[in-house]
Every structure is written in C-alpha cells, then in structure tokens.
Amino acid sequence: MIDQIQPAQLAAWATQNAALGATVVLDVREPWEVQTACVVAQGFELLTIPMSSVPVRLQDLPRERPIACLCHHGARSMQVAMFLAQQGFDRVANITGGINAWSSQVDPTVPTY
C-alpha cells in the first residue's frame, strides 16, 4: 500500500514507522530541479535519484526502511512509489504536492519553480 502524505505529515509518518528504521526521503527530481530547490534533511535521510535512474539504482535503496518519495508536484513521485511497491518495498509513501507543497507547508525558504 502506498500512503499519501502531506509534507507537514512526514514527521508523524516517520515516527509511525520508526520501528523499521530511519525514514528515507527519495527525491526523484532531475539534478537541475534539486539545485533550484531542495529540502533540508531533519529527522530523515535524503537520497536524490532521478526518476529515470531508479530502476538501475534499486540496490541503493534500503528495502527494510520506510521510503517517502518526493518530486515537484507529486506525480513522478507517485509513479516511483508504485514502482517500488511492485518491486517488493514494504513501506512506501508519496509526498503529495511535492517540493511545491513542502515550500508552503514546511519551509517557506524553499523556492518554488
């Protein structure tokens, strides 16, 4: 199952899943997007892997830990979250609204684009 969480709910979702280990936020945006706007890892590990590279970099993702996927608005991250679930990842979430919602809900210093 893929949880849909708002950026402001990430900390609570991470706490709910803490028994599985520290949450990984998987940013699937392109490098130029990450350079434009990125989140600060507080209470989670941040991994940046562009969406197109996720299939070949599955070994870089910890299967046993919760993973919350992030993109610009939430569409690409949802596709990656569904892919990870199909690959046997047990605890996957999509951060709805993406980095854009992150800017309005969590950290207004994160630029929107």
N, C-alpha and C positions, 0 to 999 in steps of 0.2 A: 504494500500500500504506500502511496506517495502522499505525505502530508502537505497541505498547502498552508504556509505560514507567512504572516506579515513580517517585515523586518523588525518591527517592535516586539514581536513574539519570539524571536530567535533565542534570546537568553532563557526564556521559560522552556522552550523546546529542548535546548541543550541540557538544562537541568533535569528534565523528564527522562532524558536518555543517557544521563551521566554514568549509569552502571555499565554502559557499553564502551565508555572511554570518551575522551575529549571530542567534541564535535568538530568536523571539518567543514568549512565553507568553501565550496568548489566554485570559483569564479570562471565561467566558461566564455567570457567575452574575449574579443581579439586584443592583442597587445596594445594597440593604439587606444582602445577604449579604457583599458586598465590604467594607462598613463594619464588619460584625461580625468578619470575619477575612480577612486578605489576606496574600499573600506579599511578601517584600522582593526586589526585582529585583537579583540578584547574578549577573553573567555572562550576563544575558539582558535583553531588553526586555519590559516588561509592558504589555499592552494589555487594557483591560476593555471588552467589548462584550457586553451581554446576548444570550443565545441568540436571542431573537426579533428582534433588530436586525441580526444577522449578514448575512442576505441583502441588506439595503439598504445595508450598510456594507462590502461586499466591496472597494470601491475603497480603503478604509483599510488593507487588509491587503497586506503585501508578498509577492507571488506567488513571488518568487525566493528568499526566505529560508525556513528551516525554521520551522514553527509547531507548538507543543505546546499542546494545548487542555486547560483546567482547569475543573472545576466543583466541586460539593460532594462527590460520591462517584464520579464518573466516567461516569455515564450520559448526561447532557446533553452533556458534552464529547465523548463518542464520537459522538453524533449530529452535532455540529458538525464534527468531524474528517471523518466520512464525507461530509458535505455539501461541505466544502472540497475533498476529493479529487474529488468529482463535478464540481466547478467548475474543475478543472484545476490545483489546487495540487499540486505535486510531492512535497513533503516534509512530511508531516503526522503528528503523533503524538497519542495520547491519554494523559494522565497518569492512570493507573489509581488509583482510591481517592480522587482529588481532593484538595481542601484538607484533608479529614479525615486522609488518609494523609500529607499534607505535614506536618501537625502532629506526627504520631508518628514520621516518618522523617527529617525535615529540620530543623524548627524547632518545638520544643515550646512556644514562647511564642505560637504562633498558636492562638487559641482554637478549640475545637470547638463545633459547634452542631447 
